[in-house]
């Protein structure tokens, strides 16, 4: 062990002149981020927060920092107010950021839709013996000013609605109410999305540009989370259950709303010069040539934990896989990609169900994560002394009982000798190849060098 430590110290001194680099972005690719918006951007899930939200993943990928000012429940009114009232510290973060990412709109739609439907369900209905559809103890006065889906599920008697809907005329009435509310949201001329969300978002973008006209601004569209397979619905509610019809109607309306929001957001992006990150398409992740349908609703349930056995317990927020997908999409939207050996690829490689990662979204991840080659521990596309330095530094730490700082892909690229151990011999192999290649005595690739020197 003493000999090994002596070797490590000597080699470390020899290579001390090599600049240190990370396994993520090079200095010229560095980006600092500001993330602002709703609970999606905050990384919230039903029982807390994801381990790594997409803002953190983005900062790691680009070797920068992230200031996350997202809060649960934020709608476009609060977004605009928050940006107008940024503290000096927050304003400076925006001023110094290369990129500002915005997630907004979902809560506006939820508040509007829930308020409209709760108001309808609170009214005595002649076709229901002049009874309303609220659970016992609730009246119209109990409807919050900005209700959520949770409020809707909590206050409405679903069994009563289901029984009411058994009659075709009643079912058509209910469907008409749902679709009418959605239409008031969607209308591209005077709908709530256009007159309220789009206006607030446009004003917010102008405020951000007044602080930092050079920052790239990325706005996410809204994904549609209610994409549940027929097998899951039949298993959960029973084959032929009215709940399946209700879920189907909710899905259709939600698809229409998110589609309309996407179209209107695209117009905002074109008018203001910001970029739209199409999260909706990647979460749905339909393969080329496949049409979305009841039988094939999409793959959002992979990215949100909604398939829990009940809509009342499901979560519409992105899980860790969802945040990975959002980060990947923002990276490809920005267009500045590189071979990644950091948090992005580490999260993916450690997924227990990555074999099920939806194909369309996987293409986005692969475009963001890039590839890797043996010996290139810094992921800069070059094998040199800096790679050997990183291997040696990590080995020095692990030799004294400390945990490795290498991520999944770094472990693969650093272990070049094929002995399943990362140590000074791997560093020596990398450094020897670099020396010979620099001197012109080694003409082949690093892989060829390894094969020829086994």
C-alpha positions in Angstrom: 0.0 0.0 0.0 2.9 2.4 0.8 4.3 1.8 -2.7 0.9 2.5 -4.2 0.5 5.7 -2.3 4.0 6.8 -3.2 3.2 6.2 -6.9 -0.1 8.1 -6.5 1.6 11.1 -5.0 4.4 11.1 -7.5 2.1 10.9 -10.4 -0.2 13.5 -9.0 2.7 15.9 -8.7 3.7 15.1 -12.3 0.3 15.8 -13.6 -0.5 18.8 -11.4 0.0 21.1 -14.4 -3.0 19.6 -16.2 -6.1 21.8 -15.7 -9.0 20.1 -13.8 -12.2 19.6 -15.7 -15.5 18.0 -14.8 -17.3 15.3 -16.6 -20.1 17.6 -17.7 -19.7 20.8 -19.7 -16.5 22.4 -20.7 -16.0 26.1 -19.6 -17.1 27.5 -23.0 -20.4 25.6 -22.7 -21.1 26.7 -19.1 -24.6 28.0 -18.4 -26.2 29.4 -15.3 -29.9 28.9 -15.0 -32.9 30.5 -13.4 -36.0 28.3 -13.1 -39.3 29.9 -12.3 -42.9 28.6 -12.3 -45.1 26.0 -10.6 -44.8 22.8 -8.7 -43.5 20.9 -11.8 -40.4 23.2 -11.9 -40.1 23.0 -8.1 -39.8 19.2 -8.3 -42.8 18.5 -6.1 -44.4 15.1 -6.0 -47.3 13.9 -3.8 -45.1 12.8 -0.9 -42.4 15.4 -1.1 -39.9 16.2 -3.9 -37.9 14.3 -6.4 -34.3 13.7 -5.6 -33.0 15.7 -8.6 -35.3 18.2 -10.3 -34.6 19.2 -13.9 -33.1 22.5 -13.0 -30.4 20.7 -11.0 -29.9 18.3 -13.9 -29.5 21.2 -16.4 -27.0 23.0 -14.2 -24.9 19.8 -13.8 -25.0 19.2 -17.5 -23.8 22.6 -18.4 -21.4 23.0 -15.5 -23.2 26.0 -14.1 -25.6 26.9 -11.3 -29.3 27.0 -10.9 -31.5 29.4 -8.9 -34.9 27.8 -8.6 -37.7 30.3 -7.7 -40.6 27.9 -8.5 -43.4 27.5 -6.0 -46.3 25.1 -5.7 -49.6 26.4 -7.0 -48.1 29.3 -9.0 -50.3 30.4 -11.8 -49.6 33.0 -14.5 -50.9 35.9 -12.3 -48.5 35.0 -9.5 -45.7 34.4 -12.0 -46.0 37.9 -13.5 -46.3 39.4 -10.0 -43.3 37.5 -8.8 -41.1 38.5 -11.7 -42.1 42.2 -11.2 -41.2 41.9 -7.5 -37.9 40.0 -7.7 -35.6 40.8 -4.8 -32.2 42.3 -5.6 -30.6 38.9 -5.2 -33.1 37.2 -7.5 -32.9 40.0 -10.1 -29.1 39.6 -10.1 -29.5 35.9 -10.7 -31.7 36.6 -13.7 -29.2 39.2 -14.9 -26.3 36.7 -14.7 -28.1 33.7 -16.1 -27.5 32.3 -19.6 -31.0 30.7 -19.6 -34.3 31.2 -17.8 -36.8 28.3 -17.9 -40.5 28.8 -17.2 -43.1 26.3 -16.3 -46.6 27.8 -16.2 -50.2 27.4 -17.3 -51.3 24.1 -15.7 -52.6 25.7 -12.5 -54.5 28.4 -14.4 -56.3 25.7 -16.4 -57.0 23.5 -13.4 -58.4 26.5 -11.4 -60.7 27.6 -14.2 -61.9 24.1 -15.0 -62.4 23.0 -11.4 -64.2 26.2 -10.5 -66.6 25.8 -13.5 -67.3 22.1 -12.8 -67.8 22.6 -9.1 -70.2 25.4 -9.7 -72.2 23.1 -12.1 -72.1 20.2 -9.6 -73.3 22.5 -6.8 -76.5 23.5 -8.6 -79.7 21.5 -8.0 -80.3 19.4 -11.1 -83.9 18.7 -12.2 -82.8 15.4 -13.8 -81.3 14.4 -10.4 -84.5 15.1 -8.3 -83.3 18.7 -7.9 -80.3 17.4 -5.9 -76.8 18.6 -6.5 -73.7 16.4 -6.8 -71.7 17.5 -3.9 -70.8 15.2 -1.0 -72.7 15.7 2.2 -71.5 18.7 4.1 -70.5 20.7 1.1 -72.3 23.6 -0.5 -71.6 26.1 -3.2 -70.2 28.5 -0.6 -67.4 26.0 0.2 -66.0 26.2 -3.4 -62.5 27.8 -3.1 -61.7 30.8 -5.3 -59.0 28.8 -7.0 -59.9 25.1 -6.6 -57.7 22.3 -7.6 -58.3 18.8 -9.0 -58.0 17.5 -5.4 -60.8 19.9 -4.4 -62.9 18.5 -7.2 -62.3 14.9 -6.2 -62.9 15.7 -2.5 -66.1 17.6 -2.9 -67.9 15.8 -5.7 -69.9 12.6 -5.1 -68.5 10.5 -7.9 -71.0 7.7 -7.3 -73.9 10.1 -7.7 -72.4 11.5 -10.9 -71.9 7.9 -12.2 -75.5 6.9 -11.4 -76.7 10.1 -13.1 -74.7 9.4 -16.2 -76.2 5.9 -16.7 -79.1 7.7 -18.5 -77.8 8.6 -22.0 -79.5 12.1 -21.9 -77.9 12.9 -18.6 -74.5 11.6 -19.7 -74.7 13.9 -22.8 -75.6 16.8 -20.6 -72.6 16.2 -18.4 -70.4 15.8 -21.3 -71.7 19.0 -22.8 -70.9 20.9 -19.6 -67.3 19.5 -19.6 -66.7 20.2 -23.3 -68.3 23.7 -22.9 -65.9 24.6 -20.1 -63.0 23.3 -22.2 -64.1 25.4 -25.1 -64.2 28.5 -23.0 -60.6 27.7 -22.1 -59.4 26.8 -25.6 -60.9 29.4 -27.9 -57.9 30.9 -29.7 -59.6 34.3 -30.0 -61.2 35.0 -26.6 -60.6 31.9 -24.5 -59.1 32.0 -21.1 -55.8 30.6 -22.3 -55.5 33.4 -24.8 -56.9 36.3 -22.8 -55.3 35.4 -19.5 -52.4 32.9 -19.6 -50.9 34.1 -22.9 -51.2 37.7 -21.9 -49.5 37.1 -18.5 -46.8 35.0 -20.0 -46.1 37.6 -22.7 -45.8 40.3 -20.1 -43.5 38.0 -17.9 -41.2 37.4 -20.9 -41.0 41.2 -21.4 -40.1 41.7 -17.8 -37.3 39.1 -17.9 -35.9 40.6 -21.1 -35.8 44.0 -19.5 -33.6 42.5 -16.8 -31.4 40.4 -19.1 -32.0 40.9 -22.8 -29.3 38.3 -23.7 -30.7 35.3 -21.7 -32.2 32.5 -23.6 -35.8 31.9 -22.4 -37.3 28.5 -22.6 -41.0 27.9 -21.9 -42.4 24.4 -21.4 -45.7 23.3 -22.8 -48.1 21.3 -20.6 -48.1 17.5 -20.8 -51.3 15.4 -20.5 -50.9 13.0 -17.6 -54.2 11.0 -17.8 -52.9 8.3 -20.2 -54.1 5.0 -18.7 -54.1 1.8 -20.6 -57.4 -0.2 -21.0 -55.9 -3.1 -19.1 -55.1 -0.8 -16.1 -58.5 0.7 -16.2 -60.3 -2.6 -16.3 -58.2 -4.0 -13.5 -58.7 -0.9 -11.4 -62.4 -0.2 -12.0 -63.8 -3.4 -13.4 -64.5 -4.1 -17.1 -67.5 -2.0 -18.3 -67.4 0.4 -15.3 -68.8 3.9 -15.8 -65.6 5.2 -14.3 -63.7 4.0 -17.4 -66.0 6.2 -19.5 -65.4 9.2 -17.2 -61.7 8.7 -17.3 -61.9 8.5 -21.1 -63.8 11.8 -21.3 -61.3 13.5 -18.9 -58.5 12.2 -21.2 -60.1 13.5 -24.3 -60.8 17.0 -22.8 -57.3 17.2 -21.4 -55.7 16.2 -24.7 -57.7 19.0 -26.4 -56.7 21.6 -23.7 -53.0 20.7 -23.8 -53.0 20.7 -27.6 -54.6 24.1 -27.7 -52.1 25.5 -25.1 -49.3 24.1 -27.2 -50.5 25.9 -30.3 -51.0 29.2 -28.5 -47.6 28.8 -26.8 -45.9 28.3 -30.2 -47.4 31.6 -31.3 -46.0 33.3 -28.1 -42.6 31.8 -28.8 -42.7 33.0 -32.4 -43.8 36.5 -31.4 -41.3 37.0 -28.5 -38.3 35.0 -29.7 -38.3 32.5 -26.9 -38.0 28.8 -27.3 -40.8 26.3 -26.6 -39.8 23.0 -25.0 -42.3 20.3 -26.2 -42.6 18.2 -23.1 -46.1 17.1 -24.1 -44.9 15.1 -27.1 -42.1 13.4 -25.2 -44.3 12.4 -22.3 -47.0 11.0 -24.7 -44.2 9.5 -26.7 -46.2 8.0 -29.6 -44.0 6.3 -32.1 -44.0 7.3 -35.7 -47.1 6.2 -37.6 -49.0 5.2 -34.4 -52.2 7.1 -33.7 -53.2 8.0 -30.1 -56.4 6.2 -29.1 -58.2 4.7 -26.1 -56.4 1.5 -26.9 -53.0 3.3 -27.1 -53.4 6.5 -25.0 -49.7 7.4 -24.7 -46.9 6.9 -22.2 -47.3 9.7 -19.7 -47.9 7.2 -16.9 -44.2 6.3 -17.1 -43.2 9.8 -16.3 -45.9 10.6 -13.7 -47.1 8.2 -10.9 -50.8 8.4 -11.8 -51.4 4.6 -12.2 -51.8 4.0 -8.4 -55.2 2.3 -8.4 -57.3 5.5 -8.1 -57.3 8.9 -9.7 -57.7 10.3 -6.1 -54.3 8.9 -5.1 -52.5 9.3 -8.3 -49.9 12.0 -8.9 -49.8 14.2 -12.0 -46.4 15.7 -11.1 -43.3 14.3 -12.9 -41.4 11.6 -11.1 -37.7 11.3 -11.4 -38.0 9.8 -14.9 -40.2 12.8 -15.8 -37.6 15.3 -14.6 -35.0 13.4 -16.6 -37.2 13.7 -19.7 -37.9 17.4 -19.2 -34.2 18.1 -18.7 -33.3 16.1 -21.9 -35.9 18.1 -23.9 -34.7 21.4 -22.7 -31.2 20.5 -23.5 -32.1 19.5 -27.1 -34.3 22.6 -27.4 -31.3 24.8 -26.5 -29.3 22.8 -29.0 -26.0 22.8 -27.0 -25.4 19.1 -26.5 -22.3 17.1 -25.6 -21.3 13.7 -24.4 -22.4 13.6 -20.8 -20.8 11.8 -17.9 -22.7 13.6 -15.2 -26.1 13.6 -13.5 -28.3 13.3 -16.6 -26.7 10.0 -17.8 -26.2 8.8 -14.2 -30.0 9.0 -13.5 -30.9 7.2 -16.6 -28.3 4.4 -16.2 -29.5 3.7 -12.7 -33.2 3.4 -13.6 -34.5 0.0 -12.6 -37.0 0.1 -15.5 -35.0 1.8 -18.2 -35.8 -1.0 -20.6 -39.4 0.4 -20.6 -38.3 4.0 -21.3 -40.7 5.1 -24.1 -39.0 5.1 -27.5 -39.8 8.6 -28.6 -38.6 10.2 -25.4 -35.6 7.9 -25.4 -34.4 9.5 -28.7 -34.5 12.9 -27.0 -32.5 11.5 -24.0 -29.9 9.9 -26.3 -29.5 13.1 -28.3 -28.8 15.0 -25.0 -26.6 12.4 -23.3 -24.5 11.6 -26.4 -22.0 8.7 -26.3 -18.8 7.9 -24.6 -15.4 6.3 -25.3 -13.0 4.4 -23.1 -10.4 6.6 -21.4 -12.3 9.8 -22.0 -13.2 10.4 -18.3 -13.7 14.1 -18.8 -16.1 13.6 -21.7 -14.4 16.2 -23.8 -13.8 13.9 -26.8 -10.0 13.9 -26.1 -7.9 11.4 -24.2 -5.1 13.2 -22.4 -3.5 13.8 -19.1 -6.6 15.4 -17.6 -8.4 12.0 -17.9 -5.5 10.3 -16.1 -5.5 13.0 -13.4 -9.2 12.4 -12.7 -8.7 8.6 -12.5 -5.7 9.1 -10.2 -7.5 11.6 -8.0 -10.4 9.3 -7.5 -8.2 6.3 -6.8 -6.3 8.3 -4.2 -9.6 9.0 -2.5 -10.9 5.4 -2.7 -7.6 4.0 -1.5 -8.0 5.8 1.8 -11.6 4.6 2.3 -13.4 7.5 0.8 -16.3 7.0 -1.6 -15.8 7.4 -5.3 -17.0 10.6 -6.9 -17.3 9.0 -10.3 -20.8 8.7 -11.8 -22.0 5.7 -13.8 -20.5 6.5 -17.2 -17.2 7.7 -15.6 -16.8 4.4 -14.0 -17.1 2.7 -17.4 -14.7 5.1 -19.2 -12.1 5.0 -16.3 -11.8 1.2 -16.0 -9.7 0.7 -19.1 -7.7 -2.4 -18.1 -10.6 -4.8 -17.9 -9.9 -5.9 -14.4 -13.1 -4.3 -12.8 -10.9 -2.1 -10.6 -10.2 1.6 -11.1 -6.7 2.3 -9.8 -3.3 3.8 -10.8 -2.8 1.2 -13.5 -5.8 2.7 -15.4 -4.3 6.2 -15.0 -0.9 4.9 -16.2 -2.5 3.3 -19.3 -4.3 6.5 -20.2 -1.2 8.6 -19.7 1.0 6.3 -21.6 -1.3 6.3 -24.6 -1.5 10.1 -24.4 2.3 10.4 -24.4 2.7 8.0 -27.3 -0.1 9.6 -29.3 1.4 13.1 -28.7 4.8 11.9 -29.8 3.4 10.3 -32.9 4.5 6.8 -32.0 0.9 5.6 -31.5 -1.3 6.1 -34.5 -4.3 4.1 -33.6 -7.3 4.8 -31.4 -7.3 4.2 -27.7 -9.4 1.1 -28.2 -6.8 -0.3 -30.6 -4.1 0.6 -28.2 -5.8 -1.4 -25.4 -6.4 -4.4 -27.7 -2.8 -4.4 -28.8 -1.3 -4.1 -25.3 -3.2 -6.7 -23.4 
